[in-house]
Amino acid sequence: MLLIKRIMAQIIDFMIALLLMFVTFSFIIPIIRKVVPNNLFLTAIAFVVIIGGYYLIQYPFMINGQTIGKGFFRLRIVSTDKVRHTVSVAVIIQREILCKLMSCYLICLPLFFGKNGGQDEVTHTKIIQF
């Protein structure tokens, strides 16, 4: 059951990123294009708006060891490190980058076999249900 909740939480977080990309390219970039016609600069602005906006939206959840999707399914990221007992926002961002940008299929594949995913191993964290 935890695996299904993790997958659904990942889908919610992915949908938020897609929605942010849609809003950026449908509304924000056309407005900025009127002022700045340089496509390279527009691409950089889009990149900053999408990545920065995504983490700005997620930040209130990240300070509680969650993302929006994990919060919806009452999941929390906890540390498995014996020295570090709390999970910082930087660790959660690292997990998100590892899982979303570095190919979720390969890193998350071990989850289907009951093992920790690559993002869990690298950041010394795990997901619990509360």
C-alpha positions in Angstrom: 0.0 0.0 0.0 2.9 2.4 0.8 4.3 1.8 -2.7 1.0 2.8 -4.4 0.8 5.9 -2.2 4.4 6.8 -3.1 3.7 6.4 -6.8 0.5 8.5 -6.5 2.4 11.2 -4.6 5.0 11.2 -7.3 2.3 11.6 -9.9 0.8 14.6 -8.0 4.2 16.3 -7.8 4.8 15.6 -11.5 1.4 17.1 -12.4 2.2 20.2 -10.5 5.4 20.5 -12.5 3.5 20.0 -15.7 0.9 22.6 -14.7 3.7 25.1 -13.9 5.3 24.5 -17.3 1.9 25.0 -19.0 1.3 28.3 -17.2 4.8 29.5 -17.9 4.8 28.8 -21.7 1.1 29.7 -22.2 0.9 32.9 -20.2 4.2 34.2 -18.7 6.5 33.8 -21.7 4.1 35.4 -24.2 3.9 38.5 -22.0 7.7 38.6 -21.6 8.2 38.0 -25.3 6.6 41.5 -26.0 9.5 43.1 -24.1 12.4 40.7 -24.8 12.4 39.1 -28.2 15.6 37.1 -27.6 14.7 33.4 -27.5 17.8 32.4 -25.6 16.9 34.8 -22.8 13.3 33.7 -22.9 14.5 30.1 -22.5 16.6 31.0 -19.5 13.6 32.9 -17.9 11.3 29.9 -18.5 13.9 27.6 -16.9 14.2 29.8 -13.8 10.4 30.3 -13.5 9.6 26.6 -13.8 12.4 25.3 -11.4 12.1 28.2 -9.0 8.3 28.2 -9.0 8.2 24.5 -8.4 10.4 24.6 -5.3 8.7 27.8 -4.1 5.3 26.0 -4.3 6.7 22.9 -2.6 8.7 24.8 0.1 6.0 25.0 2.8 5.7 21.2 2.6 9.4 20.6 2.4 10.1 22.2 5.8 7.8 19.5 7.2 9.7 16.7 5.4 7.1 16.3 2.6 6.2 17.4 -0.9 2.6 18.3 -1.8 2.0 14.7 -3.1 3.4 13.1 0.0 1.4 15.5 2.2 -1.8 14.5 0.4 -1.1 10.8 1.1 0.2 11.5 4.7 3.7 10.4 3.9 6.8 11.9 5.4 10.5 11.7 4.5 12.6 10.8 7.5 16.4 10.3 8.0 18.0 6.9 8.3 21.3 8.5 9.1 22.5 7.8 12.7 24.2 11.2 12.9 21.6 13.5 11.2 18.2 12.9 12.8 16.2 15.5 10.8 15.7 15.9 7.1 16.6 19.4 5.8 15.0 21.1 2.8 18.3 20.7 0.9 18.0 16.9 1.3 14.4 16.9 0.1 15.4 19.0 -2.9 18.3 16.6 -3.6 15.8 13.7 -3.5 13.5 15.5 -5.8 16.2 16.2 -8.3 17.5 12.7 -8.1 14.1 11.2 -8.6 12.6 13.5 -11.1 15.5 14.8 -13.2 17.7 11.8 -13.2 15.2 9.3 -14.6 12.7 8.1 -12.0 12.3 4.8 -13.9 15.8 3.6 -13.1 16.3 5.1 -9.7 12.8 4.2 -8.4 12.7 0.7 -10.0 14.1 -1.0 -6.8 10.9 0.2 -5.0 8.9 -2.4 -7.0 11.1 -5.1 -5.5 10.7 -3.9 -1.9 14.1 -2.2 -1.7 15.1 1.4 -1.2 15.2 3.6 -4.3 18.4 5.3 -5.4 17.3 8.6 -4.0 16.7 6.9 -0.6 20.2 5.4 -0.6 22.0 8.5 -1.6 20.3 10.9 0.8 20.0 8.3 3.7 16.3 8.8 3.9 13.1 6.7 3.7 9.4 7.4 3.4 7.0 6.6 6.2 3.3 6.8 6.6 2.1 8.8 9.6 
